[in-house]
Every structure is written in structure tokens, then in C-alpha cells.
């Protein structure tokens, strides 16, 4: 898998390959299947279409690993514009935003105040704009080296914005304990498997062990007082989650399922029609190419799933 990963990472940095892929009709169609577009108009239209199908959304303005203060500021402004547009379209009841802290300055340790302060101040600005628009923010989780920093920013944000959501990744050894700590009243927690290429010292590397950890984390969240956000496309885990919700006396609407834009859209609609709350993770922006390639590179196993989903779309 290492040669595949290295090749994908190399391609992710190639503007020439991006232009080539974008110009090919089939490839362009593939991109649109997973990223609705580069502009606010594109993502607002996508959210409107999802809402018509009874689905809600969480929107990610693509970008991460920002190394310049001006770029971090531009990302904050992009979120402000997005939230204003969602509000004007009457969609803030149907959409929130997801934010990666490295996109808004977490890695800028050499800048005045340091990366933590810059990211916290910028996250506060986005949370304030979201609250004024009538919606919420969830802090995306990135690789394990940022977990403690992300949870530290979350704790600070929740003093003024307790509605701020968190994300945890089941493949990390620490996550079951994190779920128990986060499963308190008013807490919103998205549980995903995790997509980064993590070392065995900190993460389960066997798929079965990851699934077992996911179920343990589900139990911790569903038995707690918070609002679990169950992010998975795995039919077996969806079935287990539904069963556990019933066991713990969870009514529909006291938790939600989350899936990626373009992945198993028929299942998204099926769950919504069955009365479940379903939220779709919708990425957009000019950095779509790097986003797709890095997602594949982080876990090359995703490449076969990506290609399979292009055929099945179920």
C-alpha cells in the first residue's frame, strides 16, 4: 500500500494533474459526485437538494494545514460568507458547518500568540457567526498529533458556545475514554472510524478491532446524556447503532446518522424516510482536488471503496 499512498500524495500536489483530471468528462463527473463544487452557490444548491430529500448537512470549506495567517483569515471570512448565504436562503435550520482547526491557524506556532490562540480566536469568530445565523459548528478531528489541541480548543469554545460539536475517531486507542468524558448533557459528538494513516502505537490497524472499538464507543455515547452523531456507511454498524439506540431508550431525534456527500445516497434517504435524523457531510471549495487525493492517500484501502461506490451509488 505504501507505493500507492506515496503516489496519491504526489498527485495531490500536482496542478497539472488537477487540470487534466478536471478537464476529463468522466473524471469531472466523479468529482461532482463527491464535492458539489468550488463556490458558495454550488454548496447552497447542494444543501437545498439534500433538504428536499429530508436530509440535513454539515459543510466543510476545504482547506487544512494552513501555514499563513492571511490564509487562516481568508478561511474565517469564507465561513462568514457561507453562513450569511445559508441564512439568507433559509437553510440554517438544515445545515451547520464543520471546521478543521489547522485550516484556521492551529499549526501557526511561529506567529504572534501561537497557533492555539489563533485557532481559538478564529473558531470563536466562526461560532459567533454561526450562532447569529441560527446554526452550529462542529470541530473536525484530524490526525492524532492534533487530538489534544483540538479537544483543548473545544473546552474553551464550549464556555461561550456550549453547542459546539466534537469529533472522535474510533480507531484511536484513547477514544473510548474520550467518548465517556464527552457524553454529558448538551454535548454533540460525531463518532467516525477515522481515515488517517496512524501508527499502531496509537491506533488499531486491524479492521475488526476498529469495528469493535466503534461499538464500544457507540455504547458510551448512546448510554450518556449527550447527542451522538453516528458517522458511518457500514450497514452492519448502522444496524448495531439502531439496536443500541433502542436498548438505551433513545428516541429518534436524540441522535443522528451522518454520511459523506455522494456515498450511499439511497441509504441516506432510506434512513430519513424511516424517521431517522440524517446529516450529510458536504465539502466544497477550490481545494477539492487535494481533499479527494489526501483522503485516498491517508488510507489507500479507501481507493477500492471509492471506485466501488462510483458503480453502486447505493
C-alpha positions as CSV (number, residue, x, y, z in Angstrom):
1,X,0.0,0.0,0.0
2,X,2.9,2.4,0.6
3,X,3.7,3.0,-3.1
4,X,0.0,3.7,-3.7
5,X,-0.1,6.1,-0.8
6,X,3.1,7.9,-1.9
7,X,1.8,8.2,-5.5
8,X,-1.5,9.7,-4.4
9,X,0.2,12.2,-2.2
10,X,2.4,13.2,-5.1
11,X,-0.6,13.6,-7.4
12,X,-2.4,15.7,-4.7
13,X,0.3,18.4,-5.1
14,X,0.2,18.4,-8.9
15,X,-1.6,21.3,-10.5
16,X,-1.0,19.8,-13.9
17,X,-2.8,16.5,-12.9
18,X,-5.6,18.5,-11.3
19,X,-6.2,20.4,-14.6
20,X,-6.1,17.2,-16.6
21,X,-8.5,15.4,-14.3
22,X,-10.8,18.4,-14.2
23,X,-11.0,18.6,-18.0
24,X,-11.9,14.9,-18.4
25,X,-15.7,14.5,-18.5
26,X,-15.8,11.2,-16.6
27,X,-13.4,12.5,-14.0
28,X,-15.2,15.8,-13.7
29,X,-18.4,13.7,-13.1
30,X,-16.6,11.8,-10.4
31,X,-15.5,15.0,-8.7
32,X,-19.0,16.4,-8.7
33,X,-20.3,13.1,-7.2
34,X,-18.3,13.8,-4.0
35,X,-17.7,17.6,-4.0
36,X,-20.6,19.7,-5.2
37,X,-18.4,22.5,-6.4
38,X,-16.0,25.3,-5.6
39,X,-18.3,28.2,-4.9
40,X,-20.8,29.1,-2.2
41,X,-23.6,29.0,-4.9
42,X,-22.6,25.3,-5.5
43,X,-22.8,24.2,-1.9
44,X,-26.0,26.2,-1.2
45,X,-27.7,24.4,-4.1
46,X,-26.5,21.1,-2.8
47,X,-27.9,21.7,0.6
48,X,-31.2,22.8,-0.9
49,X,-31.3,19.5,-2.8
50,X,-30.5,17.5,0.3
51,X,-33.1,19.4,2.3
52,X,-35.7,18.5,-0.3
53,X,-34.9,14.8,0.4
54,X,-35.4,15.3,4.1
55,X,-31.6,15.4,4.8
56,X,-29.6,17.9,6.8
57,X,-26.0,18.9,6.2
58,X,-22.7,19.8,7.8
59,X,-20.5,21.9,5.4
60,X,-16.7,21.9,5.2
61,X,-14.9,24.7,3.4
62,X,-12.0,22.7,2.1
63,X,-8.5,23.5,3.3
64,X,-6.2,22.4,6.0
65,X,-2.6,22.7,7.2
66,X,-2.6,26.5,6.8
67,X,0.8,28.0,7.2
68,X,0.0,31.6,6.7
69,X,-2.1,34.0,8.9
70,X,-3.7,35.6,5.8
71,X,-4.9,32.2,4.6
72,X,-6.4,31.4,8.0
73,X,-8.2,34.8,8.0
74,X,-9.5,34.1,4.5
75,X,-10.9,30.8,5.7
76,X,-12.7,32.5,8.5
77,X,-14.2,35.0,6.1
78,X,-15.3,32.2,3.8
79,X,-17.2,30.6,6.7
80,X,-18.8,34.0,7.5
81,X,-19.9,34.3,3.8
82,X,-21.2,30.8,3.8
83,X,-23.2,31.3,7.0
84,X,-24.7,34.5,5.7
85,X,-25.8,32.8,2.4
86,X,-27.3,29.9,4.3
87,X,-29.2,32.3,6.5
88,X,-30.4,34.3,3.5
89,X,-31.6,31.1,1.9
90,X,-33.4,30.0,5.0
91,X,-31.2,26.9,5.3
92,X,-29.6,27.3,8.7
93,X,-32.2,25.0,10.2
94,X,-31.0,22.4,7.8
95,X,-27.2,23.0,7.8
96,X,-24.3,23.6,10.2
97,X,-20.6,23.9,9.4
98,X,-17.6,21.7,10.1
99,X,-14.2,23.4,10.8
100,X,-10.7,22.0,10.7
101,X,-8.5,23.9,13.2
102,X,-5.4,23.5,11.0
103,X,-7.3,25.5,8.4
104,X,-7.7,28.4,10.7
105,X,-4.3,28.6,12.3
106,X,-3.6,25.7,14.7
107,X,-0.2,25.0,13.1
108,X,1.0,28.6,13.1
109,X,3.1,28.3,16.2
110,X,5.6,30.8,14.9
111,X,3.0,33.6,14.6
112,X,2.3,36.1,17.3
113,X,0.3,34.4,20.0
114,X,0.9,31.0,18.7
115,X,-1.2,28.5,16.8
116,X,-3.5,27.6,19.7
117,X,-4.6,31.2,20.3
118,X,-5.0,32.0,16.6
119,X,-7.1,28.9,16.0
120,X,-9.2,29.6,19.2
121,X,-9.8,33.2,18.3
122,X,-10.8,32.2,14.7
123,X,-13.0,29.4,15.9
124,X,-14.8,31.8,18.2
125,X,-15.4,34.1,15.3
126,X,-17.0,31.3,13.3
127,X,-19.0,30.1,16.2
128,X,-20.3,33.6,16.8
129,X,-21.3,33.9,13.1
130,X,-23.0,30.5,13.2
131,X,-25.0,31.4,16.3
132,X,-26.1,34.7,14.8
133,X,-27.2,32.8,11.7
134,X,-29.1,30.3,13.8
135,X,-26.9,27.2,13.5
136,X,-23.9,25.4,15.0
137,X,-20.2,24.5,14.4
138,X,-18.5,21.1,14.8
139,X,-14.7,20.9,15.1
140,X,-13.4,18.3,12.8
141,X,-10.7,15.9,14.1
142,X,-7.5,15.4,12.2
143,X,-4.5,13.2,12.8
144,X,-3.7,12.0,16.3
145,X,-1.0,14.7,16.8
146,X,-3.8,17.3,16.9
147,X,-6.2,15.5,19.2
148,X,-5.2,17.0,22.5
149,X,-5.0,20.5,20.9
150,X,-8.4,20.1,19.3
151,X,-10.1,19.0,22.5
152,X,-8.4,21.8,24.4
153,X,-9.9,24.4,21.9
154,X,-13.2,22.6,22.2
155,X,-13.2,23.1,26.0
156,X,-12.5,26.8,25.7
157,X,-15.2,27.3,23.0
158,X,-17.8,25.5,25.0
159,X,-17.6,28.0,27.8
160,X,-19.3,30.6,25.5
161,X,-20.6,28.2,22.8
162,X,-21.7,25.0,24.5
163,X,-23.4,23.9,21.4
164,X,-20.1,23.3,19.6
165,X,-19.7,19.8,18.3
166,X,-16.8,17.4,18.7
167,X,-15.4,14.6,16.5
168,X,-13.8,11.4,17.8
169,X,-12.2,8.6,15.8
170,X,-12.8,5.0,16.9
171,X,-9.5,3.7,15.6
172,X,-7.5,5.6,18.2
173,X,-6.9,3.6,21.4
174,X,-7.9,6.6,23.5
175,X,-11.3,7.2,22.0
176,X,-13.5,5.1,24.2
177,X,-12.3,7.1,27.2
178,X,-12.8,10.3,25.3
179,X,-16.3,9.3,24.5
180,X,-17.1,8.7,28.2
181,X,-15.7,12.1,29.0
182,X,-17.7,13.9,26.3
183,X,-21.0,12.1,26.7
184,X,-22.5,14.7,29.0
185,X,-25.7,16.7,28.7
186,X,-25.6,19.3,25.8
187,X,-22.6,17.7,24.2
188,X,-22.7,16.9,20.5
189,X,-20.2,14.2,19.4
190,X,-19.6,12.8,16.0
191,X,-18.1,9.3,16.0
192,X,-16.3,8.1,12.9
193,X,-13.9,5.3,12.3
194,X,-11.0,7.5,11.3
195,X,-9.3,8.0,7.9
196,X,-5.7,8.9,8.7
197,X,-2.7,6.6,8.3
198,X,-1.9,6.3,12.0
199,X,0.8,4.2,13.7
200,X,0.0,1.0,15.7
201,X,1.2,2.7,18.9
202,X,-1.8,5.0,19.0
203,X,-4.4,3.3,16.7
204,X,-6.0,0.0,15.9
205,X,-4.8,-1.1,12.5
206,X,-7.0,-4.2,12.1
207,X,-10.4,-3.5,10.6
208,X,-12.1,-5.9,13.0
209,X,-10.5,-4.2,16.0
210,X,-11.6,-0.8,14.7
211,X,-15.2,-2.0,14.4
212,X,-15.1,-3.4,17.9
213,X,-13.8,-0.1,19.2
214,X,-16.6,1.7,17.3
215,X,-19.2,-0.4,19.0
216,X,-17.7,0.2,22.4
217,X,-17.7,4.0,21.7
218,X,-21.3,3.8,20.5
219,X,-22.3,2.3,23.8
220,X,-20.5,5.0,25.7
221,X,-22.2,7.8,23.7
222,X,-25.7,6.3,23.5
223,X,-25.8,5.5,27.2
224,X,-24.7,9.0,28.0
225,X,-26.6,12.3,28.2
226,X,-25.2,13.9,25.1
227,X,-26.2,13.9,21.4
228,X,-24.4,11.2,19.5
229,X,-23.7,11.8,15.7
230,X,-23.1,8.3,14.2
231,X,-20.9,8.7,11.2
232,X,-20.6,5.5,9.2
233,X,-21.6,4.0,5.9
234,X,-21.2,0.4,7.2
235,X,-24.6,-1.3,7.0
236,X,-23.7,-3.6,10.0
237,X,-22.7,-0.7,12.2
238,X,-25.8,1.2,11.2
239,X,-27.9,-1.9,12.3
240,X,-25.9,-2.2,15.6
241,X,-26.4,1.6,16.3
242,X,-30.1,1.3,15.7
243,X,-30.3,-1.7,18.1
244,X,-28.2,0.1,20.7
245,X,-30.3,3.2,20.5
246,X,-33.4,1.1,21.2
247,X,-31.7,-0.7,24.1
248,X,-30.7,2.6,25.7
249,X,-34.2,4.1,25.3
250,X,-33.1,6.6,22.7
251,X,-36.0,8.1,20.7
252,X,-35.4,9.1,17.1
253,X,-34.1,12.7,17.0
254,X,-32.0,12.3,20.2
255,X,-29.1,11.1,18.0
256,X,-28.3,11.2,14.2
257,X,-26.6,9.3,11.5
258,X,-24.0,11.1,9.3
259,X,-22.6,10.1,5.9
260,X,-20.4,11.7,3.3
261,X,-21.8,13.6,0.3
262,X,-22.2,11.2,-2.6
263,X,-21.7,8.0,-0.5
264,X,-24.7,5.7,-0.3
265,X,-27.3,8.4,-1.1
266,X,-30.1,5.8,-1.3
267,X,-29.3,4.6,2.2
268,X,-29.3,8.2,3.4
269,X,-32.8,8.7,2.0
270,X,-34.0,5.3,3.4
271,X,-32.9,6.2,6.9
272,X,-34.5,9.6,6.7
273,X,-37.8,8.1,5.4
274,X,-37.7,5.7,8.4
275,X,-37.7,8.7,10.7
276,X,-34.0,9.0,11.5
277,X,-32.1,12.2,11.5
278,X,-29.5,12.0,8.8
279,X,-26.8,14.6,8.2
280,X,-24.6,14.7,5.1
281,X,-21.0,15.9,5.3
282,X,-20.7,18.3,2.3
283,X,-17.2,19.6,1.3
284,X,-16.7,22.4,-1.1
285,X,-14.1,24.9,-2.3
286,X,-11.2,25.3,-4.7
287,X,-9.0,22.8,-2.7
288,X,-11.3,19.8,-3.7
289,X,-8.6,18.0,-5.6
290,X,-6.2,17.8,-2.7
291,X,-9.0,16.8,-0.4
292,X,-10.0,13.8,-2.5
293,X,-6.4,12.7,-3.1
294,X,-5.4,13.0,0.5
295,X,-8.5,11.1,1.7
296,X,-7.4,8.3,-0.6
297,X,-3.8,8.6,0.4
298,X,-4.4,8.5,4.1
299,X,-5.9,5.0,3.8
300,X,-5.3,3.5,0.4
301,X,-7.9,0.9,1.3
302,X,-10.4,3.7,0.6
303,X,-9.5,3.6,-3.1
304,X,-11.4,0.4,-3.7
305,X,-14.3,1.7,-1.7
306,X,-14.3,4.9,-3.7
307,X,-14.2,3.1,-7.0
308,X,-16.9,0.6,-5.9
309,X,-19.2,3.4,-4.8
310,X,-18.9,5.0,-8.2
311,X,-20.5,1.9,-9.6
312,X,-23.1,1.1,-6.9
313,X,-24.1,4.6,-5.8
314,X,-26.2,2.8,-3.2
